[in-house]
Amino acid sequence: MSKTAILFAGQGAQVVGMGRDLAEKFPSAKAWFDRANLVLGYDLATICFNGPESELTKTENAQPGIFLVSWVCFQLLKEHVPHLKFDAIAGLSLGEFTALTAAGAMSFEDGLRVVRQRGKFMQEACDVTKGGMAAVIGLDEGPTREVCAETGVVLANLNCPGQLVISGEAEKIAKACELAKAKGARRAIPLTVAGAYHSPLMASAQPKLQHELAKIKISPSHVPVVSNVTAHAHGADVSARLVEQVCASVRWEESMRYLLSQGFTRFIELGPGAALSGFMKRIDKAAQMLNVADVASLEAAAKALTP
């Protein structure tokens, strides 16, 4: 029997207009956006639908915004495909919170509030450090780790073969990009981000996030949820892993290979963009990849999933 995994988008996937056509077409989607606005006490839906981009890209808005749109995609997919069965869930960085919420480990309200606070704490860490990130394209993990060791930056994301992300102090990132190219990287591109995510420069966010997570109930999940930190299913120490994740590397390729080794052949990406689908093409071309980001992709996925 082939197995299906649900995947949730991470930060960077945000785009002005995300979720708008879903809310316009489906009353149930609009209801979730309205509910989120009530939970947060501000109009996140309008920021998702209309921007401006400068507001949406703020970490404290981007994180709950992506969480919310991804959640709406999940709910609509279940409505359109009532018999949908999935056997595991994963999410990229922020998406891990959406994954845990979808698996019943936390309530929608708690997940949304925690993600908003996580974004705020990470923004505060960005404001007091001068950090940056860069994508390293076409260089293997070994030489990229050498670049990190020589320049004092860290490997933040191991997304797929040939696509890694480094993180650290801004001036060190510039040096690391030069060195990566010298070692044979096809490209080393600084990313437009507020700071050095998934690096020690985010450490000030960890105790604050730990404090927020202590306020909410975390239940056992209905299906396995893969941890970015361990690249295996979460155990009982979910909160500890989520706190660790703020500074730890996102082991995405390893997480996907773990699922592939468990017999997963179909993956459904939920939320804005299709970055995770792109990563999967580089990890295993044979895997079936569907995504839900808007009305058109929802209808296409529902058709593919309906026998």
C-alpha positions as CSV (number, residue, x, y, z in Angstrom):
1,M,0.0,0.0,0.0
2,S,1.3,3.4,-0.9
3,K,1.3,6.0,1.9
4,T,0.5,9.7,1.8
5,A,2.2,12.5,3.7
6,I,1.0,16.1,4.2
7,L,3.7,18.8,4.0
8,F,3.3,22.4,5.2
9,A,5.0,25.5,3.8
10,G,7.6,27.5,5.7
11,Q,8.5,31.2,6.0
12,G,9.5,32.7,2.7
13,A,6.5,31.3,0.9
14,Q,4.4,34.3,1.8
15,V,3.0,36.3,-1.2
16,V,0.4,39.2,-1.2
17,G,-2.9,37.8,-2.2
18,M,-2.4,34.4,-0.6
19,G,-5.7,32.8,0.4
20,R,-7.9,35.5,-1.1
21,D,-9.5,33.4,-3.8
22,L,-10.1,30.6,-1.3
23,A,-11.9,33.0,1.1
24,E,-13.9,34.5,-1.8
25,K,-15.1,31.2,-3.1
26,F,-15.6,29.1,0.0
27,P,-17.6,30.4,3.0
28,S,-15.8,27.8,5.3
29,A,-12.4,29.3,4.3
30,K,-13.7,32.9,5.0
31,A,-14.9,31.6,8.4
32,W,-11.3,30.5,9.3
33,F,-9.9,33.8,8.3
34,D,-12.5,35.6,10.4
35,R,-11.8,33.3,13.3
36,A,-8.0,34.0,13.1
37,N,-8.6,37.7,13.2
38,L,-10.7,37.3,16.4
39,V,-8.0,35.1,18.0
40,L,-5.2,37.5,17.2
41,G,-7.1,40.8,17.7
42,Y,-6.0,42.3,14.4
43,D,-6.8,41.9,10.7
44,L,-4.3,39.3,9.6
45,A,-6.6,38.2,6.7
46,T,-6.4,41.6,5.0
47,I,-2.6,41.7,5.3
48,C,-2.6,38.2,3.6
49,F,-5.0,39.3,0.9
50,N,-3.9,42.9,0.2
51,G,-0.6,43.5,1.8
52,P,1.2,45.8,1.6
53,E,4.2,43.5,1.1
54,S,6.3,45.4,3.7
55,E,3.7,44.4,6.3
56,L,3.3,40.8,5.2
57,T,7.0,40.1,5.1
58,K,7.4,41.2,8.8
59,T,8.2,37.9,10.6
60,E,5.4,38.5,13.1
61,N,2.8,38.6,10.2
62,A,4.4,36.2,7.7
63,Q,4.6,33.3,10.2
64,P,0.9,33.4,11.4
65,G,-0.1,34.3,7.8
66,I,1.5,31.2,6.3
67,F,0.2,29.1,9.1
68,L,-3.4,30.4,8.5
69,V,-3.4,30.0,4.7
70,S,-1.8,26.5,5.0
71,W,-4.4,25.5,7.6
72,V,-7.3,26.8,5.3
73,C,-5.8,24.7,2.5
74,F,-5.8,21.7,4.8
75,Q,-9.4,22.2,5.8
76,L,-10.6,22.7,2.2
77,L,-8.7,19.6,1.0
78,K,-10.5,17.5,3.7
79,E,-13.8,19.0,2.6
80,H,-13.2,18.3,-1.1
81,V,-11.7,14.8,-0.5
82,P,-13.7,13.4,2.5
83,H,-12.0,10.0,2.3
84,L,-8.5,11.5,2.3
85,K,-6.2,9.4,4.4
86,F,-2.7,10.5,5.3
87,D,-0.1,8.6,7.4
88,A,2.4,11.3,8.4
89,I,2.8,15.1,8.4
90,A,5.8,17.4,8.2
91,G,6.4,21.1,7.9
92,L,9.4,23.3,7.0
93,S,10.5,25.3,10.1
94,L,7.4,27.4,10.9
95,G,5.4,24.7,9.0
96,E,6.2,22.2,11.7
97,F,3.7,24.1,14.0
98,T,1.0,23.8,11.3
99,A,1.9,20.1,11.0
100,L,1.5,19.6,14.7
101,T,-1.8,21.5,14.7
102,A,-3.1,19.4,11.8
103,A,-2.1,16.3,13.7
104,G,-4.2,17.4,16.7
105,A,-1.2,18.1,19.0
106,M,-2.4,21.6,19.6
107,S,-5.6,23.6,18.9
108,F,-5.9,25.9,16.0
109,E,-6.1,28.9,18.4
110,D,-3.0,27.9,20.4
111,G,-1.0,27.1,17.2
112,L,-1.9,30.4,15.6
113,R,-1.1,32.4,18.8
114,V,2.2,30.6,19.4
115,V,3.3,31.1,15.8
116,R,2.5,34.8,16.0
117,Q,4.6,35.1,19.2
118,R,7.4,33.0,17.7
119,G,7.6,35.4,14.8
120,K,7.7,38.3,17.2
121,F,10.5,36.8,19.2
122,M,12.5,35.9,16.1
123,Q,12.0,39.5,14.9
124,E,13.3,40.8,18.2
125,A,16.4,38.6,17.9
126,C,16.9,39.9,14.3
127,D,16.7,43.5,15.6
128,V,19.5,43.1,18.1
129,T,21.8,41.1,15.8
130,K,23.2,41.9,12.4
131,G,22.5,38.6,10.7
132,G,21.8,37.3,7.2
133,M,21.3,34.1,5.2
134,A,22.4,32.9,1.8
135,A,21.4,30.1,-0.5
136,V,24.3,27.9,-1.7
137,I,23.4,26.3,-5.0
138,G,25.3,23.4,-6.6
139,L,27.8,22.6,-3.7
140,D,27.6,19.4,-1.7
141,E,27.1,19.3,2.0
142,G,30.7,18.4,2.9
143,P,32.4,21.4,1.2
144,T,29.5,23.7,2.4
145,R,30.3,22.6,6.0
146,E,33.9,23.5,5.3
147,V,32.8,26.9,4.2
148,C,30.8,27.3,7.5
149,A,33.7,26.2,9.6
150,E,36.2,28.5,7.9
151,T,33.9,31.6,8.0
152,G,32.1,31.1,11.3
153,V,28.6,30.7,9.9
154,V,26.2,27.7,10.2
155,L,24.2,25.4,7.9
156,A,20.6,26.5,8.4
157,N,18.6,24.5,5.9
158,L,19.5,21.2,4.1
159,N,16.6,21.4,1.7
160,C,17.5,19.1,-1.2
161,P,20.6,18.0,-3.2
162,G,22.3,21.1,-4.5
163,Q,20.3,23.5,-2.4
164,L,21.6,24.5,1.1
165,V,21.1,27.6,3.1
166,I,23.8,29.2,5.4
167,S,23.1,31.6,8.2
168,G,25.1,33.9,10.5
169,E,26.5,37.4,10.9
170,A,26.0,39.5,7.8
171,E,29.7,40.2,7.1
172,K,30.6,36.6,7.6
173,I,27.8,35.5,5.2
174,A,29.4,37.8,2.5
175,K,32.8,36.1,3.0
176,A,31.1,32.6,3.1
177,C,29.4,33.3,-0.3
178,E,32.8,34.2,-1.9
179,L,34.4,31.1,-0.4
180,A,31.5,28.8,-1.5
181,K,32.0,30.1,-5.1
182,A,35.7,29.5,-4.8
183,K,35.0,25.9,-3.7
184,G,32.7,25.3,-6.8
185,A,29.2,26.5,-5.9
186,R,27.3,27.5,-9.0
187,R,25.8,30.3,-7.1
188,A,25.8,31.7,-3.5
189,I,23.0,34.3,-3.2
190,P,22.3,36.4,-0.1
191,L,18.6,36.1,0.8
192,T,16.3,39.0,1.6
193,V,15.5,38.1,5.2
194,A,15.4,40.0,8.4
195,G,18.2,38.0,10.1
196,A,20.0,34.8,10.7
197,Y,17.3,32.2,11.2
198,H,18.3,28.7,12.4
199,S,21.6,30.0,13.8
200,P,22.9,30.9,17.3
201,L,21.9,34.5,16.6
202,M,18.3,33.4,17.3
203,A,19.1,32.2,20.8
204,S,17.3,35.1,22.6
205,A,14.0,33.8,21.1
206,Q,14.3,30.4,22.7
207,P,13.4,31.0,26.3
208,K,10.5,33.3,25.2
209,L,9.1,30.6,23.0
210,Q,9.6,28.0,25.7
211,H,7.6,30.2,28.0
212,E,4.7,30.5,25.4
213,L,4.7,26.7,24.8
214,A,4.4,26.1,28.5
215,K,1.1,27.9,28.5
216,I,-0.6,25.6,26.0
217,K,-1.7,22.0,26.0
218,I,0.3,19.7,23.7
219,S,-1.5,16.4,23.1
220,P,-0.2,13.2,21.4
221,S,-0.6,13.6,17.7
222,H,-3.0,11.4,15.6
223,V,-0.4,10.6,13.1
224,P,3.5,10.9,13.2
225,V,4.8,14.4,12.8
226,V,8.4,14.6,11.5
227,S,10.7,16.9,13.5
228,N,13.0,19.3,11.6
229,V,15.7,18.8,14.3
230,T,15.8,15.0,14.3
231,A,14.5,14.2,10.8
232,H,12.4,11.5,12.6
233,A,8.9,11.4,14.1
234,H,8.4,13.5,17.3
235,G,8.4,11.7,20.6
236,A,7.1,13.0,23.9
237,D,9.4,16.0,24.0
238,V,7.6,18.1,21.4
239,S,8.1,21.5,23.2
240,A,11.8,20.9,23.7
241,R,12.3,20.1,20.0
242,L,10.3,23.2,18.9
243,V,12.5,25.4,21.1
244,E,15.7,23.7,19.8
245,Q,14.4,24.2,16.2
246,V,14.8,28.0,16.4
247,C,18.6,27.7,16.3
248,A,19.0,24.2,14.8
249,S,19.5,23.2,11.2
250,V,16.3,22.3,9.3
251,R,17.1,18.7,8.1
252,W,14.4,18.7,5.3
253,E,16.1,16.4,2.8
254,E,16.8,13.9,5.6
255,S,13.2,14.2,6.8
256,M,11.8,13.4,3.3
257,R,14.2,10.5,2.9
258,Y,13.0,9.2,6.2
259,L,9.4,9.2,4.9
260,L,10.4,7.7,1.6
261,S,12.2,4.9,3.5
262,Q,8.9,4.2,5.4
263,G,7.1,3.6,2.1
264,F,5.6,7.0,1.4
265,T,5.1,7.7,-2.3
266,R,2.6,10.6,-2.4
267,F,3.2,14.0,-0.8
268,I,0.7,16.9,-0.7
269,E,2.1,20.4,-0.1
270,L,-0.3,22.8,1.6
271,G,0.1,26.6,1.7
272,P,1.5,29.3,-0.5
273,G,4.1,28.6,-3.1
274,A,5.4,25.2,-4.2
275,A,9.0,25.2,-2.8
276,L,8.6,21.8,-1.1
277,S,7.4,20.3,-4.4
278,G,10.5,21.7,-6.0
279,F,12.7,20.2,-3.3
280,M,11.0,16.8,-3.7
281,K,11.8,16.7,-7.4
282,R,15.5,17.0,-6.5
283,I,15.2,14.3,-3.7
284,D,13.1,11.7,-5.5
285,K,11.7,12.3,-9.0
286,A,9.5,9.2,-8.7
287,A,7.4,10.6,-5.7
288,Q,4.0,11.8,-6.6
289,M,3.7,15.5,-5.6
290,L,0.4,17.5,-5.3
291,N,0.0,21.0,-3.9
292,V,-2.8,23.2,-2.7
293,A,-2.2,27.0,-2.6
294,D,-5.3,28.4,-4.3
295,V,-8.6,27.5,-5.9
296,A,-7.1,26.0,-9.1
297,S,-4.5,23.8,-7.3
298,L,-7.2,22.7,-4.8
299,E,-9.4,21.5,-7.6
300,A,-6.5,19.8,-9.4
301,A,-5.4,18.0,-6.2
302,A,-9.0,17.0,-5.3
303,K,-9.4,15.5,-8.8
304,A,-6.1,13.6,-8.6
305,L,-7.1,12.2,-5.1
306,T,-10.6,11.2,-6.1
307,P,-10.8,7.6,-7.4
